[in-house]
Amino acid sequence: MFFKQIYETGLAHASYMVGCQKTGECLVIDAKRDIDTYIEIARQERLTITHLAETHIHADFLSGTRELADVTGAMMYLSDEGGDEWRYEFDHVGMKDKDSFMVGNIKVDVMHTPGHTPEHISFLVTDTPAIADVPIMMFTGDFVFVGDIGRPDLLEKAAGYRGTMEIGARQMWESLKKFKALPDHIQVHPAHGAGSACGKALGAIPSSTVGYEKLVNWALRHTNEEEFVQDLLSGQPEPPYYFAMMKKLNKVVRPLLTSVPELRRFTLGELNEALQANRHIVDTRSKVSFAGGHIPRSINIQNNKAFSTWAGWMLNYEEPFVLIAAEDQLDDITRKLMRIGLDNVAGYYPNVSDWVDAGNDLEELPQIHLDELSASLHDPNVVVIDVRGVSEHEAGHIPGAWNIHAGYLRNSLGEVPRDKTVVISCQGGDRSSVAASMLQREGFTNIKNFPLGFGGWQAAGAPIEKEVLA
């Protein structure tokens, strides 16, 4: 039996390949969209991708299952649970609770595990030549993570449904009873790890076992359903705006992208035209380089592991945008964009130095140092906006700071003063650079970024304030 986890750190997304080495057949579960990874692994292992499966209609990434099906001809085994509203709208082999299929000598049993979503299924895998009727591993998708479970509130908070949160939480309670009844030895392989917005306490280790999760997972230790529901629905992170688009695109027929596209290099004239048309210019350089000088009205989304998420927060799927990116980073950046379906990249420009050489001026993002901020705390003409999540802010923040999540700031511009100095702070300066640059783009000239963030503030022994909850 062949097994491999493919982990994409940017979205904290895990997909899997399970193969029968005797027959050469291979199953891919919850595939990412840049599918060349799976094709190359299959080639190296002398396997043929014959089966594709998904645990549910994903919200946080654009699935590559249909791209793989188009390239390989493999059959798609997808959930038909949850009712018509939750059914995939393209041809597939429908899976329901207790169904099974074979991948060579490997048996895959389906378990309906609603809660995160109504159609969610998990897969129990048995290596039949080893032990014919004892599963060795379980692919839990967004049902059970390492140390956490899937959140049931995304359909309301991100996809626009109403009245589904509590229903989902109670479905999750029932699904966990099935999980607790499984043998302790079964390996647990989830679709996400630490850093995903699909839960609030995901562990950093890549896998677990049923027995270990029974011992340590907060959700599995609950004994009262009402307390479980309340606990599950509280403290969840803010879901990015793009989740709603992913939920739609993963369900319907859509254009396929079976290879990583090559982006077109813009001329200086084309870059000027994009600026005149008020296109989004996304500067992927470091926050330090951006602060020192950037093309006016560009926003800073650094090419780090959070790039996909913040591109999903700040960009939309209808308007073309331009990248400022070094050519040796283009493949990486393009993959990060295509994984969330942001295919509307008009082109890229490789640097800002050519812009300057052509006689143009750069814009700076003013920074504020800790001593200066500390001295300004009681100045009525200075406002600190904490752009971290609500739970982060409540746990501790710079005294007097307002809390507007960076992703929601664009829709809260009326709350940001224009007649005072506005200091933007996060935990370590990354999110604040995104937020401050977005405000600059929107015409704010009174913005300063606090690059040390709350982490630096706290480390320096400066006073902190905590939210007093009623």
Phi, psi and omega per residue, in radians:
M1 nan 2.313 3.092
F2 -1.792 2.391 3.113
F3 -2.461 2.376 3.068
K4 -2.650 2.338 2.997
Q5 -1.667 2.360 3.032
I6 -1.959 1.996 -3.031
Y7 -1.965 2.213 3.136
E8 -1.886 1.926 -2.979
T9 -1.196 -0.537 -3.074
G10 -1.042 -0.715 3.116
L11 -1.875 0.131 -3.089
A12 0.869 0.785 -3.028
H13 -1.895 2.270 3.091
A14 -1.963 2.241 2.961
S15 -2.079 2.954 -2.970
Y16 -2.478 2.610 3.001
M17 -2.136 2.243 3.110
V18 -2.226 2.124 -3.050
G19 -2.245 2.638 3.004
C20 -1.702 1.917 -3.063
Q21 -1.255 -0.347 3.117
K22 -1.283 -0.759 -3.104
T23 -1.677 -0.274 -3.138
G24 1.427 0.152 -3.139
E25 -1.540 2.644 -3.070
C26 -2.499 2.461 3.090
L27 -1.913 2.375 3.008
V28 -2.005 2.264 -3.094
I29 -1.986 2.228 3.054
D30 0.985 0.965 -3.042
A31 -1.187 2.501 2.955
K32 -1.389 2.962 -2.948
R33 -1.428 -0.486 3.068
D34 -1.450 1.567 -2.873
I35 -1.424 -0.123 -3.130
D36 -1.051 -0.438 3.089
T37 -1.010 -0.857 -3.094
Y38 -1.210 -0.691 -3.124
I39 -1.110 -0.697 3.133
E40 -1.210 -0.719 3.105
I41 -1.097 -0.767 3.117
A42 -1.062 -0.690 3.125
R43 -1.119 -0.782 -3.132
Q44 -1.122 -0.606 -3.104
E45 -1.597 0.037 -3.127
R46 1.002 0.795 3.094
L47 -2.018 2.745 3.048
T48 -2.017 2.181 3.112
I49 -1.273 1.925 -3.054
T50 -2.019 -0.355 -3.076
H51 -2.314 2.480 3.088
L52 -2.301 2.444 -3.125
A53 -2.499 2.680 3.047
E54 -2.327 2.534 3.111
T55 -1.388 -0.475 -3.138
H56 -3.020 3.089 3.062
I57 -1.383 1.857 -2.985
H58 -1.265 2.642 3.117
A59 -1.961 -0.331 -2.975
D60 -1.817 -0.107 3.051
F61 -2.684 2.785 3.108
L62 -1.563 2.031 -3.049
S63 -1.127 2.508 3.069
G64 -1.717 0.188 -3.097
T65 -1.028 -0.746 -3.107
R66 -1.253 -0.608 3.058
E67 -1.090 -0.757 3.113
L68 -1.122 -0.696 3.110
A69 -1.089 -0.698 -3.124
D70 -1.149 -0.688 -3.075
V71 -1.415 -0.689 -3.012
T72 -1.753 -0.347 -3.049
G73 1.375 0.145 -3.125
A74 -1.183 2.629 3.113
M75 -1.395 2.517 3.129
M76 -1.778 2.119 3.128
Y77 -1.857 1.802 -2.972
L78 -2.221 2.752 -3.062
S79 -1.146 2.374 2.923
D80 -2.000 0.372 3.099
E81 -1.553 2.943 2.990
G82 1.567 -0.121 -3.127
G83 1.690 2.968 -3.025
D84 -1.052 -0.577 -3.088
E85 -1.138 -0.372 -3.061
W86 -1.934 0.364 -3.090
R87 -1.714 2.440 3.062
Y88 -1.084 2.471 -3.031
E89 -1.739 0.401 3.072
F90 -2.343 2.858 -3.050
D91 -1.066 2.376 3.119
H92 -2.871 2.942 3.000
V93 -1.562 1.994 -3.059
G94 -1.328 2.337 -3.111
M95 -2.004 2.355 3.056
K96 -2.219 2.948 -3.116
D97 -0.907 2.302 3.102
K98 1.337 0.045 2.972
D99 -1.221 2.854 3.084
S100 -2.634 2.815 3.016
F101 -2.608 2.817 -3.090
M102 -1.922 2.409 2.980
V103 -2.020 1.593 -2.961
G104 1.102 -2.123 3.124
N105 -1.656 0.149 -3.130
I106 -1.725 2.204 3.135
K107 -1.696 2.348 3.124
V108 -2.082 2.007 3.106
D109 -1.776 2.477 -3.090
V110 -1.738 2.320 3.028
M111 -2.161 2.128 3.086
H112 -1.286 2.113 -3.070
T113 -2.276 1.165 -3.115
P114 -1.217 2.816 3.140
G115 2.582 -1.088 3.013
H116 -1.101 -0.827 2.997
T117 -2.483 2.761 -3.100
P118 -1.143 -0.526 -3.048
E119 -1.597 -0.002 -2.986
H120 -1.033 2.323 3.042
I121 -2.218 2.743 3.025
S122 -2.129 2.804 -3.068
F123 -2.122 2.161 3.025
L124 -1.712 2.209 -3.031
V125 -1.966 2.274 3.125
T126 -2.111 2.226 3.042
D127 -1.524 1.586 -2.955
T128 -1.083 -0.572 3.084
P129 -1.142 -0.454 -3.142
A130 -1.400 -1.093 3.047
I131 -2.446 2.048 -2.905
A132 -1.116 -0.545 -2.984
D133 -2.213 0.371 -3.140
V134 -2.135 1.944 3.131
P135 -1.091 2.535 3.110
I136 -1.764 -0.533 -3.064
M137 -2.617 2.828 -3.123
M138 -2.366 2.283 3.076
F139 -1.754 1.909 -2.917
T140 -1.720 -0.055 3.115
G141 0.983 -2.168 3.111
D142 -1.845 0.468 3.107
F143 -1.530 -1.214 3.097
V144 -2.062 2.142 3.043
F145 -1.721 3.123 2.979
V146 -1.322 1.902 3.113
G147 1.454 0.059 -3.045
D148 -2.724 3.116 3.026
I149 -2.370 2.899 -3.114
G150 -1.175 2.532 -3.128
R151 -1.450 2.417 3.142
P152 -1.686 0.122 -3.036
D153 -1.707 -0.095 -3.043
L154 -1.127 -0.608 -3.101
L155 -1.067 -0.618 3.096
E156 -1.413 -0.845 -3.012
K157 -1.314 -0.498 -3.045
A158 -2.024 -0.534 -3.008
A159 -1.897 0.012 3.005
G160 1.496 0.128 3.095
Y161 -1.382 2.805 -3.137
R162 -2.180 2.473 3.040
G163 1.279 0.412 -3.084
T164 -1.830 -0.268 -3.010
M165 -1.121 -0.942 -3.075
E166 -1.214 -0.646 3.080
I167 -1.035 -0.793 3.132
G168 -1.100 -0.705 3.140
A169 -1.100 -0.690 3.134
R170 -1.284 -0.579 3.017
Q171 -1.116 -0.677 3.109
M172 -1.093 -0.695 3.097
W173 -0.989 -0.775 3.140
E174 -1.228 -0.680 3.132
S175 -1.117 -0.629 3.141
L176 -1.161 -0.443 3.047
K177 -1.097 -0.685 3.081
K178 -1.112 -0.730 -3.115
F179 -1.118 -0.768 -3.121
K180 -1.109 -0.428 -3.117
A181 -1.412 -0.141 -3.111
L182 -1.355 2.710 3.084
P183 -1.067 2.522 -3.062
D184 -1.115 -0.470 -3.009
H185 -1.300 -0.274 -3.014
I186 -1.122 2.237 3.094
Q187 -1.246 2.487 3.133
V188 -1.955 2.111 -3.138
H189 -2.130 1.756 -3.093
P190 -1.503 3.013 -3.132
A191 -1.555 -0.124 -3.104
H192 -2.563 2.732 3.072
G193 -2.219 -2.900 -3.097
A194 -0.976 2.345 -3.125
G195 1.853 -0.242 3.109
S196 -1.346 2.564 3.074
A197 -1.519 0.166 -3.121
C198 -1.501 0.026 3.090
G199 -2.838 3.139 -3.066
K200 -1.993 -0.155 -3.066
A201 -2.557 0.684 -3.072
L202 -1.154 2.426 3.138
G203 -1.401 2.815 -3.081
A204 -1.574 -0.303 3.110
I205 -1.337 2.603 -2.914
P206 -1.343 -0.366 -3.092
S207 -2.696 3.018 -3.115
S208 -2.622 -2.850 3.004
T209 -2.313 2.819 3.094
V210 -1.030 -0.765 -3.107
G211 -1.101 -0.731 -3.125
Y212 -1.179 -0.687 3.127
E213 -1.147 -0.588 3.067
K214 -1.072 -0.577 -3.108
L215 -1.379 -0.690 -2.915
V216 -2.055 -0.346 -3.066
N217 -1.254 2.137 -3.065
W218 -0.958 -0.650 -3.059
A219 -1.232 -0.605 -3.106
L220 -1.389 -0.199 3.128
R221 -1.597 -0.143 3.086
H222 -1.173 2.483 3.084
T223 -2.090 -0.118 -3.130
N224 -2.086 2.168 -3.040
E225 -1.113 -0.733 -3.091
E226 -1.136 -0.744 3.104
E227 -1.158 -0.638 3.093
F228 -1.076 -0.818 -3.121
V229 -1.060 -0.799 -3.137
Q230 -1.106 -0.744 -3.122
D231 -1.168 -0.737 -3.101
L232 -1.133 -0.621 -3.066
L233 -1.517 -0.082 -3.113
S234 -1.802 2.584 2.996
G235 1.302 0.253 3.140
Q236 -1.349 2.507 -3.130
P237 -1.201 2.791 -3.141
E238 -1.192 2.220 3.137
P239 -1.413 2.304 3.119
P240 -1.033 2.647 -3.119
Y241 -1.002 -0.598 -3.018
Y242 -1.211 -0.192 3.140
F243 -1.007 -0.676 -3.130
A244 -1.083 -0.703 3.123
M245 -1.180 -0.684 3.115
M246 -1.102 -0.738 -3.136
K247 -1.041 -0.654 3.118
K248 -1.271 -0.883 -3.032
L249 -1.174 -0.511 3.140
N250 -1.342 -0.151 -3.111
K251 -1.796 -0.513 -2.962
V252 -1.867 2.980 2.988
V253 -1.228 2.307 -3.082
R254 -2.550 2.888 3.064
P255 -1.116 2.455 -3.133
L256 -1.727 2.608 3.095
L257 -2.265 1.704 -2.968
T258 -1.625 -0.005 3.051
S259 -2.556 2.794 -3.139
V260 -1.310 2.075 -3.080
P261 -1.231 2.685 3.019
E262 -1.679 2.190 -3.079
L263 -1.411 2.610 -3.126
R264 -1.529 2.306 3.100
R265 -1.370 2.197 3.132
F266 -1.355 2.588 2.915
T267 -1.438 2.919 3.093
L268 -1.065 -0.651 3.117
G269 -1.133 -0.718 3.122
E270 -1.175 -0.614 3.087
L271 -1.133 -0.730 3.083
N272 -1.084 -0.705 3.103
E273 -1.094 -0.708 3.111
A274 -1.109 -0.687 3.096
L275 -1.138 -0.745 3.118
Q276 -1.100 -0.567 3.136
A277 -1.468 0.056 3.136
N278 1.074 0.552 3.041
R279 -1.159 2.677 3.018
H280 -1.235 2.267 3.024
I281 -1.915 2.017 -3.076
V282 -1.797 1.946 3.135
D283 -1.581 1.982 -3.036
T284 -1.629 0.116 3.130
R285 -1.243 3.037 3.127
S286 -1.108 2.727 3.135
K287 -1.090 -0.529 3.126
V288 -1.200 -0.838 3.111
S289 -1.081 -0.723 -3.139
F290 -1.077 -0.806 -3.113
A291 -1.060 -0.622 -3.111
G292 -1.251 -0.380 3.104
G293 2.916 2.187 -3.134
H294 -2.505 2.841 3.101
I295 -1.143 2.275 -3.088
P296 -0.912 2.467 3.104
R297 1.201 0.261 3.019
S298 -1.553 2.728 3.109
I299 -2.000 2.603 -3.049
N300 -1.749 1.879 2.972
I301 -2.110 1.714 -3.053
Q302 -1.095 2.552 3.081
N303 -1.408 1.335 3.029
N304 -2.177 -2.918 -3.033
K305 -1.210 -0.243 3.109
A306 -1.669 0.123 -3.042
F307 -1.025 -0.833 -3.115
S308 -1.011 -0.822 -3.088
T309 -1.058 -0.794 -3.093
W310 -1.333 -0.487 2.981
A311 -1.108 -0.689 3.098
G312 -1.161 -0.566 3.082
W313 -1.248 -0.726 -2.892
M314 -1.694 -0.353 -3.067
L315 -1.936 2.854 3.058
N316 -2.109 3.039 -2.995
Y317 -1.680 0.072 -3.122
E318 -1.869 -0.517 -3.021
E319 -1.771 2.255 3.054
P320 -1.124 2.609 3.101
F321 -2.386 2.871 -3.076
V322 -2.093 2.466 3.111
L323 -1.769 2.449 2.838
I324 -1.767 1.897 -3.004
A325 -2.706 2.457 3.060
A326 -1.182 2.535 -3.042
E327 -1.110 -0.524 3.141
D328 -1.325 -0.068 3.084
Q329 -1.889 -0.031 -3.013
L330 -1.107 -0.749 -3.124
D331 -1.066 -0.796 3.136
D332 -1.074 -0.806 -3.119
I333 -1.155 -0.733 -3.129
T334 -1.083 -0.732 3.094
R335 -1.079 -0.732 3.141
K336 -1.094 -0.632 3.125
L337 -1.275 -0.771 -3.092
M338 -1.186 -0.422 3.117
R339 -1.162 -0.345 3.041
I340 -2.043 0.310 3.010
G341 1.325 0.249 3.085
L342 -1.466 1.396 -3.066
D343 -1.633 -0.013 -3.026
N344 -1.599 0.752 3.059
V345 -1.400 2.061 -3.122
A346 -1.279 -0.570 -3.118
G347 2.891 -3.009 -3.121
Y348 -2.401 2.769 3.005
Y349 -2.214 2.310 -2.888
P350 -1.375 -0.279 -3.054
N351 -2.840 3.101 3.036
V352 -1.887 -0.190 -3.097
S353 -1.161 -0.667 3.099
D354 -1.121 -0.590 3.086
W355 -1.077 -0.778 3.121
V356 -1.163 -0.751 -3.120
D357 -1.066 -0.436 3.126
A358 -1.463 0.102 3.063
G359 1.655 0.247 -3.132
N360 -1.706 2.708 3.134
D361 -1.715 2.535 3.030
L362 -1.624 2.771 3.087
E363 -1.896 2.490 3.100
E364 -1.793 2.722 2.997
L365 -1.870 1.842 -3.085
P366 -1.018 2.448 3.123
Q367 -1.963 2.676 3.070
I368 -2.152 2.360 -3.122
H369 -1.526 2.843 -3.048
L370 -1.047 -0.800 -3.119
D371 -1.066 -0.718 -3.137
E372 -1.156 -0.738 3.131
L373 -1.149 -0.737 3.141
S374 -1.042 -0.698 -3.139
A375 -1.259 -0.292 -3.058
S376 -1.745 -0.012 -3.000
L377 -0.988 -0.624 -3.078
H378 -1.746 0.195 3.095
D379 -1.418 2.069 -3.111
P380 -1.135 -0.233 3.133
N381 -1.649 0.152 3.097
V382 -2.136 2.226 3.111
V383 -2.104 2.281 3.066
V384 -1.798 2.191 3.073
I385 -1.954 2.077 3.109
D386 -1.556 2.017 -3.034
V387 -1.733 0.295 3.037
R388 -1.362 3.126 3.097
G389 -1.239 2.859 -3.107
V390 -1.026 -0.812 -3.092
S391 -1.141 -0.613 3.070
E392 -1.115 -0.800 -3.125
H393 -1.085 -0.765 -3.114
E394 -1.118 -0.566 -3.116
A395 -1.249 -0.380 3.108
G396 2.830 2.398 -3.108
H397 -2.689 2.949 3.054
I398 -1.092 2.290 -3.083
P399 -0.905 2.274 3.092
G400 1.448 -0.039 -3.097
A401 -1.195 2.430 2.987
W402 -1.413 2.763 3.100
N403 -2.102 1.966 2.965
I404 -2.321 1.968 -3.140
H405 -0.954 2.420 -3.080
A406 -0.955 -0.643 -3.131
G407 -1.223 -0.415 -3.137
Y408 -1.661 -0.101 -3.016
L409 -1.106 -0.634 -3.114
R410 -1.066 -0.550 3.117
N411 -1.644 0.160 -3.135
S412 -2.223 0.493 -3.051
L413 -1.078 -0.517 3.134
G414 -1.163 -0.298 3.134
E415 -1.531 -0.198 -3.086
V416 -1.599 2.080 -3.117
P417 -1.118 2.558 3.045
R418 -1.903 -0.117 -3.081
D419 -1.893 0.216 3.099
K420 -2.358 2.859 3.012
T421 -1.309 2.177 -3.110
V422 -1.919 2.065 3.124
V423 -1.746 2.206 -3.134
I424 -1.787 2.203 -3.085
S425 -2.321 2.556 2.995
C426 -2.311 -2.388 3.119
Q427 -1.609 -0.748 -3.074
G428 -2.481 0.246 3.025
G429 1.759 -0.206 -3.129
D430 -1.322 -0.959 -3.127
R431 -1.135 -0.600 3.136
S432 -1.174 -0.550 3.086
S433 -1.173 -0.701 3.048
V434 -1.036 -0.896 -3.053
A435 -1.152 -0.793 -3.113
A436 -1.133 -0.676 3.128
S437 -1.200 -0.596 3.072
M438 -1.133 -0.704 3.111
L439 -1.148 -0.690 3.048
Q440 -1.012 -0.772 3.138
R441 -1.058 -0.573 -3.128
E442 -1.459 0.126 3.012
G443 1.711 0.091 3.105
F444 -1.335 2.227 3.141
T445 -1.929 0.121 -3.041
N446 -1.991 0.455 -3.019
I447 -1.732 2.397 2.951
K448 -2.253 2.434 3.109
N449 -1.672 2.396 3.051
F450 -1.780 1.653 -2.965
P451 -1.184 -0.457 3.117
L452 -1.247 -0.497 -3.135
G453 1.142 -3.049 -3.116
F454 -1.118 -0.568 3.112
G455 -1.039 -0.800 3.106
G456 -1.208 -0.648 3.108
W457 -1.067 -0.832 -3.117
Q458 -1.179 -0.712 -3.141
A459 -1.099 -0.496 -3.140
A460 -1.408 -0.044 -3.138
G461 1.392 0.265 3.108
A462 -1.226 2.715 -3.091
P463 -1.154 2.538 3.101
I464 -2.182 2.829 -3.118
E465 -2.245 2.489 3.094
K466 -2.073 2.607 3.138
E467 -1.209 2.308 3.059
V468 -1.637 1.923 -3.087
L469 -1.523 2.452 3.141
A470 -1.246 nan nan
